[in-house]
C-alpha cells in the first residue's frame, strides 16, 4: 500500500473551496477503478503561508495511481481549479514526503 499526499495552498487555487477535500478523492477513486482510496484530510500550517489543506490517499499500485492523478488533473478543472498547476503531490514513505511531478 502506497501513501500519497496532495497539498492544496489556497493562494494558488482559483476557487479555494473546502469541498475539494471530498471531491478530489471521489474523483480519483472513480478514475482509478478503485486503486486510489480516500485516507482523510487535515490542515497544516507553514511559516509565512496560509494554512494548507492536505488530502491523504492510499493506492495499491503507485505507478498507476500517479498516472491517474496526472491525467485527471491535467484534463479537467475540479471545482474551477486547474489542479495540475496549483497543487503539490507527494509520495509518503515512512513519514517522509517526496515530491512527484504532475507534468
FILUMPA-973762 format. One record per atom (N, C-alpha, C, O, CB): atom name; residue in three letters; x, y, z; residue number from 1. Coordinates in steps of 0.1 Angstrom, whole numbers, plus 5000, padded with zeros to 4 digits. Atoms other than C-alpha are relative to their C-alpha. Glycine has a CB too. Layout:
residues N
NODE   atom   type     px     py     pz   seq
NODE     CA    ALA      X      Y      Z   NUM
...
This chain:
residues 103
NODE   atom   type     px     py     pz   seq
NODE      N    UNK   5009   4988   5000     1
NODE     CA    UNK   5000   5000   5000     1
NODE      C    UNK   5009   5012   5000     1
NODE      O    UNK   5018   5013   5008     1
NODE     CB    UNK   4990   5000   5012     1
NODE      N    UNK   4992   4988   5001     2
NODE     CA    UNK   5014   5034   4990     2
NODE      C    UNK   4991   5011   5005     2
NODE      O    UNK   4979   5012   5003     2
NODE     CB    UNK   5004   5003   4985     2
NODE      N    UNK   5007   4988   4995     3
NODE     CA    UNK   5005   5067   5007     3
NODE      C    UNK   5004   5011   4991     3
NODE      O    UNK   5015   5014   4988     3
NODE     CB    UNK   5004   5002   5015     3
NODE      N    UNK   4998   4988   5008     4
NODE     CA    UNK   5000   5098   4986     4
NODE      C    UNK   4994   5012   5007     4
NODE      O    UNK   4984   5010   5014     4
NODE     CB    UNK   4994   4998   4986     4
NODE      N    UNK   5004   4988   4993     5
NODE     CA    UNK   4996   5133   4998     5
NODE      C    UNK   4998   5011   4990     5
NODE      O    UNK   5007   5014   4982     5
NODE     CB    UNK   5010   5005   5011     5
NODE      N    UNK   5003   4989   5009     6
NODE     CA    UNK   4980   5162   4979     6
NODE      C    UNK   4999   5013   5008     6
NODE      O    UNK   4991   5013   5017     6
NODE     CB    UNK   4987   4998   4991     6
NODE      N    UNK   4999   4988   4992     7
NODE     CA    UNK   4989   5196   4993     7
NODE      C    UNK   4993   5012   4991     7
NODE      O    UNK   4997   5014   4980     7
NODE     CB    UNK   5014   5004   5003     7
NODE      N    UNK   5007   4989   5006     8
NODE     CA    UNK   4965   5225   4984     8
NODE      C    UNK   5002   5013   5007     8
NODE      O    UNK   4998   5014   5019     8
NODE     CB    UNK   4985   4997   4999     8
NODE      N    UNK   4998   4986   4995     9
NODE     CA    UNK   4975   5261   4990     9
NODE      C    UNK   4990   5009   4995     9
NODE      O    UNK   4988   5011   4983     9
NODE     CB    UNK   5015   5005   4996     9
NODE      N    UNK   5011   4992   5005    10
NODE     CA    UNK   4945   5284   4989    10
NODE      C    UNK   5005   5012   4992    10
NODE      O    UNK   4997   5017   4984    10
NODE     CB    UNK   4992   5005   5012    10
NODE      N    UNK   4995   4989   5008    11
NODE     CA    UNK   4967   5312   4975    11
NODE      C    UNK   5002   4996   4985    11
NODE      O    UNK   5003   5005   4977    11
NODE     CB    UNK   5013   5005   5006    11
NODE      N    UNK   4997   5005   5013    12
NODE     CA    UNK   4974   5290   4944    12
NODE      C    UNK   4987   4995   4993    12
NODE      O    UNK   4988   4992   4981    12
NODE     CB    UNK   5010   4990   5000    12
NODE      N    UNK   5012   5005   5006    13
NODE     CA    UNK   4938   5280   4938    13
NODE      C    UNK   4991   5011   4995    13
NODE      O    UNK   4990   5021   5002    13
NODE     CB    UNK   4992   4991   5010    13
NODE      N    UNK   5010   4990   5005    14
NODE     CA    UNK   4913   5299   4916    14
NODE      C    UNK   4987   5000   5009    14
NODE      O    UNK   4981   5011   5011    14
NODE     CB    UNK   4996   4997   4986    14
NODE      N    UNK   5012   5002   4992    15
NODE     CA    UNK   4885   5286   4938    15
NODE      C    UNK   5003   4991   5012    15
NODE      O    UNK   5001   4979   5012    15
NODE     CB    UNK   4988   4995   4992    15
NODE      N    UNK   4996   5008   4988    16
NODE     CA    UNK   4897   5275   4973    16
NODE      C    UNK   4988   4995   5008    16
NODE      O    UNK   4986   4998   5019    16
NODE     CB    UNK   5009   5008   5009    16
NODE      N    UNK   5012   5006   4994    17
NODE     CA    UNK   4865   5255   4980    17
NODE      C    UNK   5004   4988   5009    17
NODE      O    UNK   5011   4979   5004    17
NODE     CB    UNK   4990   4996   4989    17
NODE      N    UNK   4997   5011   4991    18
NODE     CA    UNK   4867   5232   5010    18
NODE      C    UNK   4994   4987   4996    18
NODE      O    UNK   4999   4977   5001    18
NODE     CB    UNK   4996   5004   5014    18
NODE      N    UNK   5006   5012   5005    19
NODE     CA    UNK   4846   5207   4992    19
NODE      C    UNK   5011   4992   4992    19
NODE      O    UNK   5009   4980   4989    19
NODE     CB    UNK   4988   5003   4991    19
NODE      N    UNK   4989   5007   5007    20
NODE     CA    UNK   4879   5198   4973    20
NODE      C    UNK   5004   4988   5009    20
NODE      O    UNK   5009   4978   5003    20
NODE     CB    UNK   5012   5009   4998    20
NODE      N    UNK   4995   5011   4991    21
NODE     CA    UNK   4887   5176   5004    21
NODE      C    UNK   4992   4987   4998    21
NODE      O    UNK   4996   4976   5001    21
NODE     CB    UNK   4999   5004   5014    21
NODE      N    UNK   5009   5012   5003    22
NODE     CA    UNK   4858   5153   4993    22
NODE      C    UNK   5000   4997   4985    22
NODE      O    UNK   5000   4985   4982    22
NODE     CB    UNK   4986   5003   5005    22
NODE      N    UNK   5002   5002   5014    23
NODE     CA    UNK   4856   5158   4956    23
NODE      C    UNK   5013   4994   4994    23
NODE      O    UNK   5011   4985   4985    23
NODE     CB    UNK   4998   5014   4993    23
NODE      N    UNK   4988   5006   5006    24
NODE     CA    UNK   4893   5150   4948    24
NODE      C    UNK   5001   4985   5003    24
NODE      O    UNK   5003   4978   4993    24
NODE     CB    UNK   5012   5007   5006    24
NODE      N    UNK   4999   5014   4998    25
NODE     CA    UNK   4894   5116   4965    25
NODE      C    UNK   4989   4992   4992    25
NODE      O    UNK   4992   4981   4987    25
NODE     CB    UNK   4999   4997   5015    25
NODE      N    UNK   5011   5007   5007    26
NODE     CA    UNK   4860   5106   4950    26
NODE      C    UNK   5003   5000   4985    26
NODE      O    UNK   5001   4989   4979    26
NODE     CB    UNK   4986   5007   5002    26
NODE      N    UNK   4997   5000   5014    27
NODE     CA    UNK   4870   5117   4915    27
NODE      C    UNK   5012   4991   4997    27
NODE      O    UNK   5011   4983   4987    27
NODE     CB    UNK   5004   5014   4996    27
NODE      N    UNK   4988   5008   5003    28
NODE     CA    UNK   4904   5099   4917    28
NODE      C    UNK   4996   4985   5002    28
NODE      O    UNK   5001   4976   4995    28
NODE     CB    UNK   5011   5004   5009    28
NODE      N    UNK   5004   5014   4998    29
NODE     CA    UNK   4888   5067   4931    29
NODE      C    UNK   4992   4995   4988    29
NODE      O    UNK   4994   4984   4983    29
NODE     CB    UNK   4991   4999   5012    29
NODE      N    UNK   5008   5004   5011    30
NODE     CA    UNK   4863   5067   4902    30
NODE      C    UNK   5009   4998   4987    30
NODE      O    UNK   5007   4988   4980    30
NODE     CB    UNK   4990   5010   4997    30
NODE      N    UNK   4992   5000   5012    31
NODE     CA    UNK   4890   5073   4875    31
NODE      C    UNK   5011   4989   5001    31
NODE      O    UNK   5016   4984   4991    31
NODE     CB    UNK   5007   5013   4998    31
NODE      N    UNK   4990   5010   4999    32
NODE     CA    UNK   4914   5047   4890    32
NODE      C    UNK   4994   4986   5002    32
NODE      O    UNK   5002   4976   5003    32
NODE     CB    UNK   5008   5003   5013    32
NODE      N    UNK   5006   5013   4999    33
NODE     CA    UNK   4889   5019   4892    33
NODE      C    UNK   5001   4994   5014    33
NODE      O    UNK   5001   4982   5016    33
NODE     CB    UNK   5006   4990   4990    33
NODE      N    UNK   4999   5004   4986    34
NODE     CA    UNK   4893   5018   4930    34
NODE      C    UNK   5014   4998   5005    34
NODE      O    UNK   5016   4996   5017    34
NODE     CB    UNK   4993   4987   5002    34
NODE      N    UNK   4986   5001   4996    35
NODE     CA    UNK   4931   5017   4930    35
NODE      C    UNK   5003   5011   5011    35
NODE      O    UNK   5010   5009   5020    35
NODE     CB    UNK   5010   5002   4988    35
NODE      N    UNK   4998   4988   4990    36
NODE     CA    UNK   4931   5052   4948    36
NODE      C    UNK   4989   5001   5009    36
NODE      O    UNK   4977   5000   5005    36
NODE     CB    UNK   5002   5013   4992    36
NODE      N    UNK   5010   4999   4989    37
NODE     CA    UNK   4913   5054   4981    37
NODE      C    UNK   5002   5012   5009    37
NODE      O    UNK   5014   5016   5011    37
NODE     CB    UNK   5000   4987   5008    37
NODE      N    UNK   4999   4989   4991    38
NODE     CA    UNK   4905   5083   5004    38
NODE      C    UNK   5006   4995   5013    38
NODE      O    UNK   5003   4985   5018    38
NODE     CB    UNK   4986   5006   5002    38
NODE      N    UNK   4994   5003   4987    39
NODE     CA    UNK   4926   5083   5036    39
NODE      C    UNK   4999   5012   5009    39
NODE      O    UNK   5007   5013   5019    39
NODE     CB    UNK   5014   4996   4998    39
NODE      N    UNK   5003   4989   4991    40
NODE     CA    UNK   4913   5115   5051    40
NODE      C    UNK   5006   5013   4995    40
NODE      O    UNK   5012   5014   4984    40
NODE     CB    UNK   5005   4997   5014    40
NODE      N    UNK   4994   4986   5003    41
NODE     CA    UNK   4924   5152   5052    41
NODE      C    UNK   5004   5006   5013    41
NODE      O    UNK   5000   5002   5024    41
NODE     CB    UNK   4990   5008   4992    41
NODE      N    UNK   4996   4993   4989    42
NODE     CA    UNK   4940   5176   5075    42
NODE      C    UNK   5004   5014   4996    42
NODE      O    UNK   5004   5017   4984    42
NODE     CB    UNK   5012   4993   5008    42
NODE      N    UNK   4995   4987   5002    43
NODE     CA    UNK   4952   5212   5078    43
NODE      C    UNK   5014   5001   5005    43
NODE      O    UNK   5016   4996   5016    43
NODE     CB    UNK   4990   5011   5006    43
NODE      N    UNK   4987   4998   4996    44
NODE     CA    UNK   4988   5221   5080    44
NODE      C    UNK   5004   5015   4999    44
NODE      O    UNK   5001   5021   4990    44
NODE     CB    UNK   5010   4991   4992    44
NODE      N    UNK   4995   4986   5000    45
NODE     CA    UNK   5004   5254   5089    45
NODE      C    UNK   5015   5000   4997    45
NODE      O    UNK   5023   4991   5001    45
NODE     CB    UNK   4998   5006   5014    45
NODE      N    UNK   4986   4998   5004    46
NODE     CA    UNK   5037   5266   5074    46
NODE      C    UNK   5003   5015   5003    46
NODE      O    UNK   4995   5023   5001    46
NODE     CB    UNK   5002   4996   4985    46
NODE      N    UNK   4996   4986   4997    47
NODE     CA    UNK   5056   5297   5085    47
NODE      C    UNK   4999   5008   4987    47
NODE      O    UNK   5005   5004   4977    47
NODE     CB    UNK   5015   5000   5006    47
NODE      N    UNK   5001   4990   5011    48
NODE     CA    UNK   5048   5326   5062    48
NODE      C    UNK   4990   4996   4989    48
NODE      O    UNK   4989   5003   4979    48
NODE     CB    UNK   5013   5000   4993    48
NODE      N    UNK   5011   5004   5010    49
NODE     CA    UNK   5019   5308   5044    49
NODE      C    UNK   4987   4998   5007    49
NODE      O    UNK   4986   4997   5019    49
NODE     CB    UNK   5004   4986   4993    49
NODE      N    UNK   5013   5003   4994    50
NODE     CA    UNK   4982   5304   5049    50
NODE      C    UNK   5000   4985   5003    50
NODE      O    UNK   5008   4977   4999    50
NODE     CB    UNK   4989   5004   4990    50
NODE      N    UNK   5002   5014   4997    51
NODE     CA    UNK   4970   5271   5063    51
NODE      C    UNK   4997   4992   4988    51
NODE      O    UNK   4989   4997   4980    51
NODE     CB    UNK   4989   4998   5011    51
NODE      N    UNK   5002   5008   5012    52
NODE     CA    UNK   4972   5244   5037    52
NODE      C    UNK   4990   4989   5003    52
NODE      O    UNK   4989   4983   5014    52
NODE     CB    UNK   5013   4994   4996    52
NODE      N    UNK   5008   5012   4999    53
NODE     CA    UNK   4946   5217   5031    53
NODE      C    UNK   5007   4989   4994    53
NODE      O    UNK   5013   4990   4983    53
NODE     CB    UNK   4986   5003   4992    53
NODE      N    UNK   4992   5012   5004    54
NODE     CA    UNK   4962   5183   5028    54
NODE      C    UNK   4990   4988   4999    54
NODE      O    UNK   4983   4985   5008    54
NODE     CB    UNK   5012   4997   5010    54
NODE      N    UNK   5008   5012   5002    55
NODE     CA    UNK   4944   5153   5013    55
NODE      C    UNK   5009   4988   4999    55
NODE      O    UNK   5019   4988   4992    55
NODE     CB    UNK   4991   5002   4986    55
NODE      N    UNK   4992   5012   4999    56
NODE     CA    UNK   4957   5119   5021    56
NODE      C    UNK   4993   4989   4992    56
NODE      O    UNK   4980   4987   4993    56
NODE     CB    UNK   5002   4995   5015    56
NODE      N    UNK   5006   5011   5008    57
NODE     CA    UNK   4952   5089   4997    57
NODE      C    UNK   5009   4988   5002    57
NODE      O    UNK   5020   4989   5006    57
NODE     CB    UNK   5000   5004   4985    57
NODE      N    UNK   4992   5012   5001    58
NODE     CA    UNK   4963   5053   4995    58
NODE      C    UNK   4997   4994   4987    58
NODE      O    UNK   4987   4996   4980    58
NODE     CB    UNK   4996   4990   5012    58
NODE      N    UNK   5001   5007   5012    59
NODE     CA    UNK   4969   5032   4965    59
NODE      C    UNK   5007   4987   5000    59
NODE      O    UNK   5017   4985   5007    59
NODE     CB    UNK   5005   5009   4988    59
NODE      N    UNK   4993   5013   5000    60
NODE     CA    UNK   4978   4996   4958    60
NODE      C    UNK   5011   5000   4989    60
NODE      O    UNK   5020   4993   4990    60
NODE     CB    UNK   4989   4989   4997    60
NODE      N    UNK   4990   4999   5011    61
NODE     CA    UNK   4997   5005   4926    61
NODE      C    UNK   5004   5014   4998    61
NODE      O    UNK   4997   5022   4993    61
NODE     CB    UNK   4994   4994   4986    61
NODE      N    UNK   4995   4986   5000    62
NODE     CA    UNK   5018   5036   4929    62
NODE      C    UNK   5001   5006   4986    62
NODE      O    UNK   4997   5017   4983    62
NODE     CB    UNK   5013   5001   5007    62
NODE      N    UNK   4998   4995   5014    63
NODE     CA    UNK   5027   5040   4892    63
NODE      C    UNK   4987   5003   4993    63
NODE      O    UNK   4986   5014   4987    63
NODE     CB    UNK   5008   4990   4992    63
NODE      N    UNK   5013   4998   5006    64
NODE     CA    UNK   4991   5036   4880    64
NODE      C    UNK   4993   5012   5007    64
NODE      O    UNK   4987   5020   5000    64
NODE     CB    UNK   4992   4987   5002    64
NODE      N    UNK   5006   4989   4992    65
NODE     CA    UNK   4979   5060   4908    65
NODE      C    UNK   5005   5013   4996    65
NODE      O    UNK   4998   5023   4993    65
NODE     CB    UNK   5001   4998   5015    65
NODE      N    UNK   4994   4987   5004    66
NODE     CA    UNK   5003   5087   4899    66
NODE      C    UNK   4996   5004   4986    66
NODE      O    UNK   4993   5016   4983    66
NODE     CB    UNK   5016   4999   5001    66
NODE      N    UNK   5004   4997   5014    67
NODE     CA    UNK   4995   5084   4862    67
NODE      C    UNK   4985   5005   5000    67
NODE      O    UNK   4982   5014   4992    67
NODE     CB    UNK   5002   4988   4991    67
NODE      N    UNK   5014   4996   4999    68
NODE     CA    UNK   4958   5086   4870    68
NODE      C    UNK   4998   5014   5005    68
NODE      O    UNK   4991   5022   4999    68
NODE     CB    UNK   4992   4990   5009    68
NODE      N    UNK   5000   4987   4995    69
NODE     CA    UNK   4963   5117   4891    69
NODE      C    UNK   5004   5010   4990    69
NODE      O    UNK   4998   5021   4988    69
NODE     CB    UNK   5008   5001   5013    69
NODE      N    UNK   4995   4991   5010    70
NODE     CA    UNK   4983   5134   4864    70
NODE      C    UNK   4989   5002   4989    70
NODE      O    UNK   4986   5013   4985    70
NODE     CB    UNK   5013   4994   4993    70
NODE      N    UNK   5010   5000   5011    71
NODE     CA    UNK   4957   5125   4837    71
NODE      C    UNK   4988   5008   5004    71
NODE      O    UNK   4983   5017   4997    71
NODE     CB    UNK   4996   4986   4996    71
NODE      N    UNK   5012   4993   4995    72
NODE     CA    UNK   4927   5137   4858    72
NODE      C    UNK   5003   5015   5002    72
NODE      O    UNK   4995   5023   4998    72
NODE     CB    UNK   4995   4993   5013    72
NODE      N    UNK   4997   4986   4997    73
NODE     CA    UNK   4944   5169   4870    73
NODE      C    UNK   5003   5008   4988    73
NODE      O    UNK   5001   5020   4987    73
NODE     CB    UNK   5011   5001   5010    73
NODE      N    UNK   4997   4993   5012    74
NODE     CA    UNK   4956   5178   4835    74
NODE      C    UNK   4988   5002   4991    74
NODE      O    UNK   4988   5011   4982    74
NODE     CB    UNK   5011   4993   4993    74
NODE      N    UNK   5010   5001   5010    75
NODE     CA    UNK   4924   5170   4817    75
NODE      C    UNK   4987   5008   5004    75
NODE      O    UNK   4979   5011   4995    75
NODE     CB    UNK   4996   4986   4998    75
NODE      N    UNK   5012   4993   4997    76
NODE     CA    UNK   4897   5188   4837    76
NODE      C    UNK   5002   5008   5013    76
NODE      O    UNK   5009   5004   5022    76
NODE     CB    UNK   4989   4989   5002    76
NODE      N    UNK   5000   4992   4988    77
NODE     CA    UNK   4892   5216   4862    77
NODE      C    UNK   4991   4993   5011    77
NODE      O    UNK   4982   4986   5007    77
NODE     CB    UNK   4995   5014   4998    77
NODE      N    UNK   5007   5005   4989    78
NODE     CA    UNK   4880   5205   4896    78
NODE      C    UNK   4995   5011   5009    78
NODE      O    UNK   5003   5018   5015    78
NODE     CB    UNK   5008   4990   5009    78
NODE      N    UNK   5007   4989   4993    79
NODE     CA    UNK   4855   5229   4912    79
NODE      C    UNK   5007   5014   4996    79
NODE      O    UNK   5009   5022   5004    79
NODE     CB    UNK   5001   4998   5015    79
NODE      N    UNK   4995   4988   5005    80
NODE     CA    UNK   4870   5256   4890    80
NODE      C    UNK   5015   5002   5001    80
NODE      O    UNK   5021   5013   4999    80
NODE     CB    UNK   4994   5012   5006    80
NODE      N    UNK   4985   4999   4997    81
NODE     CA    UNK   4907   5248   4898    81
NODE      C    UNK   5007   4991   4990    81
NODE      O    UNK   5003   4979   4988    81
NODE     CB    UNK   5003   4996   5014    81
NODE      N    UNK   4991   5008   5008    82
NODE     CA    UNK   4934   5236   4874    82
NODE      C    UNK   5010   4994   5009    82
NODE      O    UNK   5021   5000   5011    82
NODE     CB    UNK   5006   5009   4988    82
NODE      N    UNK   4992   5006   4990    83
NODE     CA    UNK   4950   5212   4898    83
NODE      C    UNK   5014   4996   4996    83
NODE      O    UNK   5023   4996   5004    83
NODE     CB    UNK   4993   4988   5006    83
NODE      N    UNK   4986   5004   5004    84
NODE     CA    UNK   4980   5202   4877    84
NODE      C    UNK   5010   5011   5002    84
NODE      O    UNK   5022   5008   5003    84
NODE     CB    UNK   4999   4996   4985    84
NODE      N    UNK   4991   4988   4998    85
NODE     CA    UNK   4994   5237   4882    85
NODE      C    UNK   4999   5006   5014    85
NODE      O    UNK   5006   5016   5017    85
NODE     CB    UNK   4998   5010   4989    85
NODE      N    UNK   5003   4993   4988    86
NODE     CA    UNK   4981   5245   4916    86
NODE      C    UNK   5002   4992   5013    86
NODE      O    UNK   5000   4997   5024    86
NODE     CB    UNK   4987   5006   5000    86
NODE      N    UNK   4999   5009   4988    87
NODE     CA    UNK   4987   5215   4939    87
NODE      C    UNK   5014   4994   5000    87
NODE      O    UNK   5021   4994   4989    87
NODE     CB    UNK   4989   4990   5001    87
NODE      N    UNK   4987   5007   5000    88
NODE     CA    UNK   5018   5196   4950    88
NODE      C    UNK   4996   4985   5005    88
NODE      O    UNK   4989   4983   5015    88
NODE     CB    UNK   5010   5006   5010    88
NODE      N    UNK   5002   5014   4997    89
NODE     CA    UNK   5017   5158   4950    89
NODE      C    UNK   5012   4994   5006    89
NODE      O    UNK   5023   4996   5001    89
NODE     CB    UNK   4995   4992   4988    89
NODE      N    UNK   4989   5006   4993    90
NODE     CA    UNK   5039   5138   4974    90
NODE      C    UNK   4997   4985   5001    90
NODE      O    UNK   4986   4981   5002    90
NODE     CB    UNK   5003   5006   5013    90
NODE      N    UNK   5001   5014   4996    91
NODE     CA    UNK   5046   5101   4979    91
NODE      C    UNK   5006   5000   5014    91
NODE      O    UNK   5017   5005   5017    91
NODE     CB    UNK   5008   4990   4990    91
NODE      N    UNK   4995   5000   4986    92
NODE     CA    UNK   5049   5095   5016    92
NODE      C    UNK   5006   4986   5003    92
NODE      O    UNK   4999   4976   5002    92
NODE     CB    UNK   4988   5003   5010    92
NODE      N    UNK   4993   5013   4996    93
NODE     CA    UNK   5074   5068   5028    93
NODE      C    UNK   5005   5002   5014    93
NODE      O    UNK   5014   5009   5016    93
NODE     CB    UNK   5011   4997   4990    93
NODE      N    UNK   4996   5000   4986    94
NODE     CA    UNK   5076   5063   5065    94
NODE      C    UNK   5000   5014   5006    94
NODE      O    UNK   5009   5018   5013    94
NODE     CB    UNK   5014   4994   5002    94
NODE      N    UNK   5001   4986   4995    95
NODE     CA    UNK   5065   5099   5072    95
NODE      C    UNK   5009   5010   4993    95
NODE      O    UNK   5008   5022   4997    95
NODE     CB    UNK   5004   5000   5014    95
NODE      N    UNK   4992   4990   5008    96
NODE     CA    UNK   5089   5115   5047    96
NODE      C    UNK   4993   5002   4987    96
NODE      O    UNK   4990   4992   4980    96
NODE     CB    UNK   5015   4995   4998    96
NODE      N    UNK   5007   4997   5013    97
NODE     CA    UNK   5073   5132   5017    97
NODE      C    UNK   5009   5003   4989    97
NODE      O    UNK   5018   5012   4991    97
NODE     CB    UNK   4990   5012   5003    97
NODE      N    UNK   4992   4998   5012    98
NODE     CA    UNK   5089   5130   4983    98
NODE      C    UNK   4991   5006   4989    98
NODE      O    UNK   4981   5000   4985    98
NODE     CB    UNK   5006   4987   4996    98
NODE      N    UNK   5008   4994   5011    99
NODE     CA    UNK   5075   5154   4956    99
NODE      C    UNK   5000   4991   4988    99
NODE      O    UNK   5010   4985   4984    99
NODE     CB    UNK   5005   5014   4997    99
NODE      N    UNK   5002   5007   5012   100
NODE     CA    UNK   5061   5138   4925   100
NODE      C    UNK   4995   5010   4989   100
NODE      O    UNK   4986   5018   4992   100
NODE     CB    UNK   4989   4989   5002   100
NODE      N    UNK   5003   4990   5011   101
NODE     CA    UNK   5059   5158   4892   101
NODE      C    UNK   4986   4996   4994   101
NODE      O    UNK   4983   4985   4992   101
NODE     CB    UNK   5011   4999   4989   101
NODE      N    UNK   5013   5002   5006   102
NODE     CA    UNK   5024   5163   4878   102
NODE      C    UNK   5001   5004   4985   102
NODE      O    UNK   4990   5004   4978   102
NODE     CB    UNK   4990   5009   5007   102
NODE      N    UNK   4999   4997   5015   103
NODE     CA    UNK   5038   5172   4843   103
NODE      C    UNK   5007   4989   4993   103
NODE      O    UNK   5009   4990   4981   103
NODE     CB    UNK   5007   5014   4998   103
